[in-house]
Amino acid sequence: MLVNKSFPAKILLFGEYSVIRDSKALATPYNLFDGKLIFPVENLREIDNELQALALYLSRKIKKNDLSFDFDIRSFNFDVSGGLRFESSIPQGYGAGSSGALCAAIFNQYSSIDKSSVHDISYLKSCLSELESHFHGSSSGVDPLISYLNSPLLIDANRELKNVTIPKFTNKTGGGIFLLNTGRARRTEPLVSLFLEKCSSKDFAYLCDRVLKPISDRCIDSLLSKDLESLLENFKDLSIFQTENFEAMIPHLYRDLWLQGIQDDSFYLKLCGAGGGGFLLGITTSFRNLPEDIAGMNIRPLIEF
């Protein structure tokens, strides 16, 4: 019997690209979008090609004794042949963890791990990375782990994962961090490849290590310590850095808007993940006083303060 449980999307708040250069990173589940395993009510036994491909991938790994956790492949194959679906509202190609939520749901339904490993996030991350590697060639396992635990995670300077709490602000000022939907999907791999290629330049690598990493880390520290003045200052610095150095990752149609925010200090924008489309992340001291150019766009508060 299927567990009727939904698994949320994820949003990378800070650490895009800089995490590749060993900065901190902070990501959180985003419950506005989620997904769960279902059998269609119509009982159509139409096979989902994506799940069938995953079942074949797992079958091969199990046959080679190359899966590090127990997985009920018989039940999974049987359910896939019976029309199993992943019903999801998570937009694909937005960096919101659509494949991560799928892997979390499948892991929850068909894996078997002993009780001592339930709270071992490093072990869970390793298991989930094996599942998600089917979709991306390789996977850190962080996206499905956030979805599986439904908890924010911090990757610290030592590359260790920590459960953290995103602070809630009781004395609201009318501002906050928000998502801006660009309305266009993108592929992560070419953008990351471009970044790695740019890092072959010593000057660019120096900028990332000596400028970008400290700014990103300060954004995380400021948010977790509820230091809004510092958060706004560092968010602006991050926005300026990305404007000057990540032009290819900023959707062309949003570049003027991005620059407008920096110039009038009414809001600041940054990449949310790889960029190129999907979501952008923004911050403002007042949603009510946002310029008309951005106020009429598809924005949604994520953290209000």
Secondary structure as UniProt FT lines:
FT   STRAND          7..14
FT   TURN            16..17
FT   HELIX           18..21
FT   STRAND          25..38
FT   TURN            41..42
FT   HELIX           49..63
FT   TURN            64..65
FT   STRAND          70..71
FT   HELIX           73..81
FT   TURN            82..83
FT   STRAND          85..88
FT   TURN            92..93
FT   HELIX           98..110
FT   STRAND          111..112
FT   HELIX           115..117
FT   TURN            118..119
FT   HELIX           121..136
FT   HELIX           142..149
FT   STRAND          153..155
FT   TURN            157..158
FT   STRAND          161..163
FT   STRAND          176..181
FT   HELIX           188..198
FT   TURN            199..200
FT   HELIX           202..207
FT   HELIX           208..212
FT   HELIX           213..224
FT   TURN            225..226
FT   HELIX           228..245
FT   HELIX           247..249
FT   HELIX           252..254
FT   HELIX           255..264
FT   STRAND          268..271
FT   STRAND          279..284
FT   TURN            288..289
FT   HELIX           292..295
FT   STRAND          299..304
//
